[in-house]
Amino acid sequence: MEVVNTVGRRKAAVARVYVKPGKGQITINHKELAAYFPLEILQYQVKQPLLATNTTESYDVVINLDGGGIKGQAEA
């Protein structure tokens, strides 16, 4: 499988998401998920699609976020 990419939007926030097979690493703007979103509820919102499909440990996700606030970015 190659890299799959898509765009998500929420209010003024834009997320460019790249998904590829891997070990479950999530990187946002070149930072680890916990470093970019220190609140657990925001981390949960980012992981929610992977948790719903039970693929948390199967894919690496790279996200480039731009604009909006922290909550809008997590929801994008």
C-alpha positions as CSV (number, residue, x, y, z in Angstrom):
1,M,0.0,0.0,0.0
2,E,1.3,3.4,-0.8
3,V,0.7,6.7,1.1
4,V,-2.9,7.9,1.2
5,N,-3.6,11.6,1.7
6,T,-6.6,13.7,2.3
7,V,-7.6,17.1,3.6
8,G,-9.8,17.8,6.7
9,R,-11.3,21.2,7.6
10,R,-12.9,22.6,10.8
11,K,-13.7,26.3,11.0
12,A,-10.4,28.0,10.0
13,A,-8.2,25.0,10.6
14,V,-6.9,22.8,7.7
15,A,-5.4,19.4,8.2
16,R,-3.4,17.6,5.5
17,V,-3.3,14.0,6.6
18,Y,-0.9,11.3,5.2
19,V,-1.5,7.7,6.2
20,K,0.9,4.8,5.4
21,P,1.4,1.3,6.9
22,G,3.5,1.4,10.0
23,K,3.6,1.0,13.8
24,G,1.1,3.6,15.0
25,Q,3.2,6.8,15.1
26,I,1.3,10.0,14.8
27,T,3.3,13.1,14.0
28,I,1.8,16.6,13.8
29,N,3.8,19.5,12.3
30,H,7.1,17.5,13.0
31,K,6.2,16.9,16.6
32,E,4.8,13.8,18.4
33,L,1.1,13.8,19.2
34,A,1.5,14.3,22.9
35,A,3.9,17.2,22.4
36,Y,1.6,19.0,20.0
37,F,-1.7,18.3,21.8
38,P,-0.9,18.0,25.6
39,L,-4.6,17.5,26.5
40,E,-5.8,13.9,26.4
41,I,-9.2,14.8,25.1
42,L,-7.6,16.4,22.0
43,Q,-5.3,13.4,21.5
44,Y,-8.4,11.2,21.7
45,Q,-10.1,13.3,19.0
46,V,-7.1,12.8,16.7
47,K,-7.0,9.1,17.3
48,Q,-10.8,8.5,17.1
49,P,-10.9,7.3,13.5
50,L,-8.1,4.8,14.1
51,L,-9.8,3.6,17.4
52,A,-13.1,3.1,15.6
53,T,-11.5,0.8,13.0
54,N,-9.1,-1.0,15.4
55,T,-6.1,0.1,13.3
56,T,-4.2,2.2,15.9
57,E,-1.1,0.1,15.7
58,S,-1.3,-0.6,11.9
59,Y,-0.7,2.8,10.4
60,D,1.7,5.8,10.7
61,V,0.0,9.2,10.4
62,V,1.7,12.4,9.4
63,I,-0.5,15.6,9.8
64,N,0.3,19.1,8.7
65,L,-2.0,21.6,10.5
66,D,-2.5,25.2,9.6
67,G,-4.8,28.0,10.9
68,G,-7.6,28.0,13.6
69,G,-7.3,27.3,17.3
70,I,-6.1,24.2,19.1
71,K,-9.6,22.6,19.3
72,G,-10.4,23.3,15.7
73,Q,-7.1,21.8,14.6
74,A,-7.8,18.6,16.6
75,E,-11.2,18.3,15.0
76,A,-10.0,19.0,11.5
